């Protein structure tokens, strides 16, 4: 019997099956985060414990900023859109985002946050069900849980940075530099899009730019797997700048030649 495949378009631009997985992952992730929050309230009962938890939260926020930068850089730089599974689901959205920055603002809550929930679900399950209730293991599990929370929040922060009218809660957080701000993220969207990849809050961008972290990663890939690199956009930008420079030099030369005659 021939299998019938529906060709009806969805309003969100991808399959209903993936949409269902996103919804299930969102429900599971938020359920786990609430359960972990209850466990934290039941477990931490000393001032020193709360200080340790605050330090863990800050470390997770910084780690998530770095993770967001590495993932963003990889989506922009490695592979091509025809790679099975990763191409259409991971690489293409990053590449298309440079040509239509506002597209992310048209995504609903599920499309914005579903994929990130899918990614963090298994680590959160491990953190909740396998971690001890005391000692270093508890704080390690808290680090994983906080990182999962911030990974989920990252795409929302990114969306707000592109939104002309973000919710009222986002505006002071952007202004105070506690989440990604439009002004900070604009630096990445200036051609050739080769810096400021971190999109949770952006605190780590000056540091990673300063140590040339991503250029070093690209050098390693170019040395061992050059076919993996996708820097066509950057190459076109460099060629255009070189052409502009050559034109700027040639115009005065023509003028001087005309004067001499």
N, C-alpha and C positions, 0 to 999 in steps of 0.2 A: 504494500500500500504506500502510495507516494505521500511523503510528509509535506504538509501545507505550512508555508512560512509566511507570516504576516508582513506585508510591506507598508503598513500604515505608519506614517510619520508620528513621532512623539513630539511634544512641545519642548522637551528638554534636549533633543538632538542626539540621544543615545538609547540603547536598548532598555526595554522594560525589565529584563532580567537583571541588568546591572543596577538599575534604579532600585529594585527590590533589595539587592545586596547592600546598597548604600543605606537604605532606610533601616534595615535590620542592624547594620553596623553602628549607625548613629544611636539607635535605642540601646544596644548592648554597651557601647562605650560610655554613654552618659549614665547608664545604670551602674556600671563599674566605678565611674568617678564618684558618684554619690555614695556608693557603698564604701569606697576607700576613704572619703571624707568623714563618714560616720566612724570608721575604724580609727582614723587619726584622732578624732575627738575623744574616743574611748581609751586610747593608748597613751597619748602625750599628756602628762599631768604635772610637769615641773617646768619652771622658767627656763632652765637649761635645755630641756627638751624642745620647747617652743623656739628658742634661739637656733638650735640645730635644725629645726624644721624650716625656719625662715632662710637659713643659709642654703639648705637643700633646694628650696624653691628658687632662690636667685641663681644658683648653679644650673638648675634645670632650664631656666629662662635663657641664660647665656648659651648653654649647650644647644637649645632649640634654635636660637638665632644662627649658630654655626651650621647646624644640620640643614636649616632652610636655605642657607647660602650654597652649601655643597649640592643639594638636590636641584636648586634653581640653576646653578652653573652647569650641572650635568645635563639638565633638560635643554639648555641653550646650546651646549657645546659638543655633546657626545652623541654619536649615532645619527640616524635619519628617520624620517617618518614612515618608511616602509618596513622597519624592523617589526617582526611579529609581536603582537600584544603591546610591547612598550611603545612602538611607534605611534599608533593612533591614540593610546590611552595616557601616555606620559610625555612623549617628545612633542607631538603636534600641538597640544595646548600651549606649551611654552613658546614655541615658534610663532604661533598665530597671535599670541598675546602682544607681541611687538608690533604687529600690524593693526590690531584693533584692541587698544588698551581698555576701552570701555566695555568690552564684551563680558568681562567678569562681573561687572555691576548689574548685568541682566540675568545672572544666575540666581536661582532661588536658594534657600538655606540648604536643601538637600544636595543640590549640585555643587554648591560652594564647599561644603564640608564633608560630603560622603566619602570621597576617596581617601582623605586623611584619616577618617574614622576606620576605614578598612585597614589601613597601614598600621595603626596603633592598637588594634583590637587584641592581637595575640600577645604583644608585650604587656598590655594591661591585665589580661587574664593571668599571665605568669606572675606579675607583680602582686596581684590580689590573692591568688590561691596558693602560691608556693612560698611566699615570704613569711619570715618569722614575725612575731608581734613585738619583739624587743631588739635592742642592740643595733649593730651596723646593718644587719640584713633588713631591718625595718626601714632605716633611712635610705638604703639602696632602693627598696621597693617604692618609697615615697618619691625618690628621684625619677624613677621610671614613670610613676603615675603623673607627676608634675610635667615631665617632658611630654607624655601623651596628651595631657590637657593643652599644653602650649602648641604642640604640633597641630592639634585640631583647630586651635584659635588662629593659627598663622594665616590660613587662607582667608579667614574673615577679616583679619587686620589688613591683609593685602587688598581685599575687595574695598574696604573702607578708604584705603589710600587713593583709590581711583574714583571713588564716589564723589560727585559734586555736592551731594547732600547726605553725608553720613549721619547716623543717629546721634542724638545729643550726647550720649555717653562717650562716643568715640572722639569728639572734638577736643575736649580738655586733655584726654590721654595722648592724642597726637601732638597737641601743643606743648605738653610737658615732656615729650620724648619717651613716653612709657610704652607706646606701640608705634608701628611704622607710620610715619607722616608722609603726606603727599610731596612735600618739599624734598625730603630725604630720598624718597623713591624716584623722584624725577631724574636724579643723577644717573640711575641705571637706565632709564628710558631715553637718555640722550645717546645718539649714535656714537660709537658702534656697540653699545650695550655690553660692555666688557668689564664692568665693575659694579660695586654695591649690589651684590647678589642676595645678601641676607635680607629677609622680608618679614621676620617676626617683629623685630624692633629696630634693627639696623645698628645696634651698638658695636657689633664686631666688624662692620664694614671698613672703618678706617684702619683697624689693625690688620685685617686680611689683605687689604689693598697695600698697606705699608710694607708688609713682608713678602708681597707678590705671591701669595699662596696659590692663587688660581693660575697664574702664569707658570709657576713651577709644576703644577699638576699637568698643565697642557704640554709642557716640555717633556715630561715623563711619558705621556701618551704618544706624543709625536715621535719619541725615540723608539718605543716598543710596539705601539699599535697605531701608526699614523692614519690608517683608514678609518679609525674611530672618530677622528676630530671633524667637527662641523664648524668651520669658522668662515664660511662663504660671506656672511654678512659683514664681518670684520674686514675681510679682504677687499670687498667692494668699496667699503668706506675708505680704506687706505688708498685705493686706486683713485677714488674721486678726489680725495685731499691732494694727492700728488698731481692730478690733472689741474686742479685749481691753482696750485703753487706754480706749475709750469706756465699756466696762462697768465698769472700775475707777473711773472718774470718776462714773458714775451711781449706783453703790452708796452711797458716802458722802453724795451729795446726797439720796437717798431717806431715808437714816437721819436726816439733819439735818432734813428736812421732817417726818418722823414725830415727832421730839423736840419740834420747835416746836409741833406740835399738842398 
